[in-house]
């Protein structure tokens, strides 16, 4: 009598996985996949005349070549790259420095400092924009008197009202608000580094700077790469701060216009500009493609080198 082979028996279908995954999958498809596909589909049509007419890639060609659209598009795209560059050069290095300082066991009240630095991240962007607009106002703000009290009054200017400084000022405000995110991510990674590795470097005679540069930094490079990707995606989706402080026109003279505000005016219209769903969908599609290409290039050229450096 042969015994049954349990390996030949068919395993029951895991219906419990279907039950648990179906609600999340339906929500994801309804609110993420379907709007994305519908936007891509809508960008291939012309709806400005009340009728939906298939025009292929004409909307994209119009955006980048037509005089009525191209100047605003390239201006918003350039400003977005400036906005992203300021965050990469200031927000992430400051977040790294703060994470290193707060992870030091010799620092007292590190939990209090960590909470205070992260607190602006939890506040509404509208509130942040309104408060900073009041603080920096030349009429009723306190910034001018504060700078004069410390001997720097001659540096004060209407930073939010000038084309050359408005975007930089808004970038600094955004950095101040969101520096807590890279700080917390890098801080959590630093805490997960085994103490044995750090103690071994100290026994070998490494000073704190050498320990960080040769031991801790290589171990947190994947987190820094992830923070950089999150910064890129968030900056090219930025809208709330610009809209709260400068409105949909992103003044003065569109000097603070980003892809988000440009999309808002294109899709919904504003003042004398008539909204166009198809052109707005084309702007949104280009935003998606820019983010997709940027993330793919970063993963291909940077992430692979980081993994190769680690292993």
C-alpha positions as CSV (number, residue, x, y, z in Angstrom):
1,X,0.0,0.0,0.0
2,X,1.5,3.3,-1.1
3,X,1.3,6.3,1.1
4,X,-0.2,9.5,-0.4
5,X,2.3,12.0,-1.6
6,X,1.5,15.3,0.2
7,X,3.5,17.3,-2.3
8,X,1.1,16.3,-5.1
9,X,-1.9,17.5,-3.2
10,X,-3.2,20.9,-4.4
11,X,-3.1,23.7,-1.9
12,X,-6.4,25.5,-1.4
13,X,-6.7,28.9,-3.0
14,X,-5.9,31.6,-0.5
15,X,-9.3,33.3,-0.5
16,X,-8.4,35.2,2.7
17,X,-5.8,37.2,0.8
18,X,-8.4,38.2,-1.8
19,X,-10.8,39.3,1.0
20,X,-8.1,41.5,2.7
21,X,-6.5,42.9,-0.5
22,X,-9.7,43.7,-2.5
23,X,-10.8,46.8,-0.5
24,X,-7.4,48.3,-0.6
25,X,-7.0,47.5,-4.3
26,X,-10.4,49.0,-5.1
27,X,-9.5,52.2,-3.3
28,X,-6.1,52.4,-5.1
29,X,-7.6,51.8,-8.5
30,X,-10.5,54.2,-8.0
31,X,-8.5,57.1,-6.6
32,X,-5.0,56.6,-8.1
33,X,-5.0,54.4,-11.2
34,X,-8.2,55.5,-12.8
35,X,-7.6,59.3,-12.5
36,X,-4.1,58.9,-13.8
37,X,-5.3,56.9,-16.9
38,X,-8.2,59.3,-17.4
39,X,-5.8,62.3,-17.3
40,X,-3.4,60.7,-19.8
41,X,-6.4,59.9,-22.1
42,X,-7.9,63.4,-21.8
43,X,-4.6,65.0,-22.7
44,X,-4.9,63.6,-26.2
45,X,-8.2,65.4,-26.9
46,X,-9.3,69.0,-27.4
47,X,-12.2,70.2,-25.3
48,X,-11.8,74.0,-25.6
49,X,-14.7,74.3,-28.1
50,X,-17.2,72.3,-26.1
51,X,-16.6,69.2,-28.2
52,X,-14.1,66.4,-27.5
53,X,-11.9,66.0,-30.5
54,X,-8.9,63.7,-30.7
55,X,-5.7,65.7,-31.5
56,X,-3.0,63.3,-30.5
57,X,0.1,65.0,-29.2
58,X,-1.0,68.5,-30.4
59,X,-1.7,69.7,-26.8
60,X,1.9,68.9,-25.8
61,X,3.3,70.6,-28.9
62,X,1.2,73.6,-28.2
63,X,2.5,73.8,-24.6
64,X,6.2,73.8,-25.5
65,X,6.1,75.7,-28.8
66,X,3.1,78.1,-29.0
67,X,3.9,81.6,-27.9
68,X,0.7,81.8,-25.8
69,X,1.6,78.8,-23.7
70,X,5.4,78.1,-24.0
71,X,6.6,81.1,-22.1
72,X,4.5,80.3,-19.0
73,X,5.3,76.6,-19.2
74,X,9.1,77.0,-19.4
75,X,9.0,79.7,-16.8
76,X,7.1,77.4,-14.4
77,X,9.4,74.5,-15.1
78,X,12.6,76.5,-14.6
79,X,11.2,77.9,-11.3
80,X,10.4,74.4,-10.2
81,X,14.0,73.3,-10.8
82,X,15.2,76.3,-8.8
83,X,12.7,75.4,-6.0
84,X,14.0,71.8,-6.0
85,X,17.7,72.9,-6.0
86,X,17.2,75.1,-3.0
87,X,15.6,72.2,-1.1
88,X,18.4,69.8,-2.1
89,X,21.1,72.2,-1.1
90,X,19.6,73.4,2.2
91,X,16.8,71.2,3.5
92,X,18.4,67.8,3.2
93,X,21.9,68.8,4.4
94,X,20.4,70.7,7.4
95,X,18.2,67.7,8.1
96,X,21.3,65.5,8.0
97,X,23.1,67.8,10.4
98,X,20.2,68.0,12.8
99,X,19.8,64.2,12.8
100,X,23.5,63.7,13.6
101,X,23.3,66.2,16.5
102,X,20.1,64.8,17.9
103,X,21.4,61.3,17.8
104,X,24.3,62.2,20.0
105,X,23.9,60.6,23.4
106,X,25.6,63.5,25.1
107,X,22.9,66.0,23.9
108,X,20.4,66.9,26.6
109,X,16.7,67.5,25.9
110,X,17.1,66.0,22.4
111,X,13.5,64.9,22.5
112,X,12.3,68.4,23.0
113,X,14.5,69.8,20.2
114,X,13.2,67.0,17.9
115,X,9.6,67.9,18.7
116,X,10.1,71.6,18.1
117,X,11.9,71.1,14.8
118,X,9.3,68.6,13.5
119,X,6.3,70.6,14.7
120,X,6.0,73.0,11.7
121,X,5.7,69.9,9.5
122,X,2.3,69.1,11.1
123,X,0.9,72.6,10.6
124,X,-1.2,73.6,7.7
125,X,0.6,75.1,4.7
126,X,-2.0,77.8,4.5
127,X,-1.3,78.8,8.1
128,X,2.4,78.7,7.5
129,X,2.1,80.9,4.5
130,X,-0.2,83.4,6.2
131,X,2.0,83.7,9.3
132,X,5.2,84.2,7.3
133,X,3.4,86.7,5.0
134,X,2.6,88.8,8.2
135,X,6.1,88.4,9.6
136,X,7.8,89.6,6.4
137,X,5.4,92.4,5.6
138,X,7.2,95.8,5.3
139,X,4.1,97.5,6.8
140,X,3.1,95.5,9.9
141,X,5.7,92.7,10.1
142,X,8.2,92.3,12.8
143,X,11.1,91.3,10.6
144,X,12.3,94.8,10.0
145,X,12.4,95.8,13.6
146,X,14.1,92.5,14.5
147,X,16.9,93.0,12.0
148,X,17.5,96.6,13.1
149,X,17.7,95.4,16.7
150,X,20.6,93.1,15.8
151,X,22.3,95.6,13.5
152,X,21.2,94.0,10.2
153,X,18.4,96.4,9.4
154,X,20.0,97.6,6.1
155,X,19.5,94.0,4.7
156,X,15.7,94.2,5.1
157,X,13.7,94.4,2.0
158,X,10.2,93.4,0.6
159,X,11.5,90.0,-0.3
160,X,8.1,88.6,-1.1
161,X,7.3,91.6,-3.4
162,X,10.3,91.5,-5.7
163,X,10.8,89.2,-8.6
164,X,14.4,88.4,-7.8
165,X,13.8,87.3,-4.2
166,X,10.1,86.1,-4.0
167,X,10.8,82.5,-5.1
168,X,13.9,82.2,-2.9
169,X,12.0,83.5,0.1
170,X,9.2,81.0,-0.4
171,X,11.7,78.2,-0.8
172,X,13.3,79.2,2.5
173,X,9.9,79.1,4.1
174,X,9.2,75.7,2.7
175,X,12.6,74.4,3.9
176,X,11.9,75.7,7.4
177,X,8.6,73.9,7.5
178,X,9.6,70.5,6.1
179,X,13.2,70.1,7.3
180,X,11.8,67.9,10.0
181,X,11.0,65.1,7.6
182,X,14.5,64.4,6.4
183,X,15.7,64.9,9.9
184,X,13.4,62.2,11.3
185,X,14.1,59.7,8.6
186,X,17.8,60.0,8.9
187,X,17.6,60.2,12.7
188,X,15.7,56.9,12.8
189,X,18.4,55.3,10.5
190,X,21.2,56.5,12.7
191,X,19.6,55.0,15.8
192,X,19.4,51.6,14.0
193,X,23.2,51.5,13.4
194,X,24.6,48.8,15.8
195,X,26.6,50.2,18.7
196,X,29.2,47.4,18.2
197,X,30.3,49.0,14.8
198,X,30.6,52.4,16.3
199,X,32.5,51.1,19.4
200,X,34.9,49.2,17.2
201,X,35.8,52.4,15.3
202,X,36.4,54.2,18.5
203,X,38.6,51.4,19.7
204,X,40.6,51.6,16.5
205,X,41.3,55.3,17.3
206,X,38.7,57.1,15.0
207,X,37.5,60.5,16.2
208,X,33.8,61.4,16.0
209,X,34.2,63.0,12.5
210,X,36.0,59.9,11.1
211,X,33.4,57.6,12.7
212,X,30.6,59.5,11.0
213,X,32.3,59.8,7.6
214,X,33.6,56.3,7.3
215,X,31.1,54.3,9.4
216,X,27.7,56.0,9.7
217,X,27.5,57.9,6.4
218,X,27.8,54.8,4.2
219,X,25.1,53.1,6.2
220,X,22.6,55.9,5.9
221,X,23.2,56.6,2.2
222,X,20.1,54.6,1.1
223,X,18.0,56.7,3.4
224,X,19.6,59.9,2.0
225,X,18.8,58.7,-1.5
226,X,15.2,58.0,-0.5
227,X,14.9,61.5,1.1
228,X,16.2,63.0,-2.2
229,X,13.6,61.1,-4.2
230,X,10.8,62.2,-1.8
231,X,12.1,65.8,-2.1
232,X,12.1,65.7,-5.9
233,X,8.5,64.3,-6.0
234,X,7.2,66.7,-3.4
235,X,8.8,69.8,-5.0
236,X,7.4,69.1,-8.4
237,X,3.9,68.7,-6.8
238,X,4.2,71.9,-4.8
239,X,1.2,74.1,-4.9
240,X,-0.2,75.0,-1.5
241,X,2.5,77.4,-0.3
242,X,2.7,79.4,-3.5
243,X,-1.1,79.6,-3.7
244,X,-1.5,80.6,-0.1
245,X,1.1,83.4,-0.2
246,X,1.0,84.7,-3.8
247,X,-2.3,83.4,-5.2
248,X,-2.9,81.6,-8.4
249,X,-1.0,84.3,-10.4
250,X,2.1,83.4,-8.5
251,X,3.4,87.0,-8.5
252,X,5.1,89.2,-8.8
253,X,4.9,88.8,-12.6
254,X,4.8,85.0,-12.4
255,X,8.2,84.9,-10.7
256,X,7.0,82.3,-8.2
257,X,5.0,80.3,-10.7
258,X,5.5,76.5,-10.4
259,X,4.1,73.6,-12.4
260,X,1.4,73.2,-9.8
261,X,0.1,76.8,-10.0
262,X,0.5,76.7,-13.8
263,X,-1.6,73.6,-13.9
264,X,-4.3,75.2,-11.7
265,X,-4.7,78.2,-14.0
266,X,-4.6,76.1,-17.1
267,X,-7.2,73.6,-15.9
268,X,-9.6,75.8,-13.9
269,X,-8.9,79.1,-15.4
270,X,-8.3,82.3,-13.5
271,X,-9.4,85.9,-14.1
272,X,-9.1,86.6,-17.8
273,X,-7.6,83.1,-18.6
274,X,-10.2,80.5,-19.6
275,X,-9.8,77.0,-18.2
276,X,-9.2,74.1,-20.5
277,X,-9.5,70.5,-19.2
278,X,-7.5,69.0,-22.1
279,X,-4.6,71.5,-21.8
280,X,-4.7,71.1,-18.0
281,X,-4.5,67.3,-18.5
282,X,-1.5,67.8,-20.8
283,X,0.2,69.9,-18.1
284,X,-0.5,67.2,-15.5
285,X,0.8,64.5,-17.8
286,X,4.0,66.4,-18.4
287,X,4.4,66.8,-14.6
288,X,3.9,63.1,-14.2
289,X,6.5,62.3,-17.0
290,X,9.0,64.7,-15.5
291,X,8.7,63.1,-12.1
292,X,8.8,59.6,-13.5
293,X,11.9,60.3,-15.6
294,X,13.6,62.0,-12.7
295,X,13.0,59.1,-10.3
296,X,14.0,56.5,-12.9
297,X,17.3,58.4,-13.7
298,X,18.0,58.7,-10.0
299,X,17.4,55.0,-9.3
300,X,19.5,54.0,-12.3
301,X,22.5,56.2,-11.9
302,X,22.6,56.9,-8.1
303,X,20.8,54.1,-6.3
304,X,22.7,51.4,-8.1
305,X,26.0,53.0,-7.2
306,X,25.0,53.3,-3.6
307,X,24.1,49.6,-3.4
308,X,27.4,48.7,-5.2
309,X,29.2,50.9,-2.7
310,X,27.6,49.1,0.2
311,X,28.1,45.6,-0.9
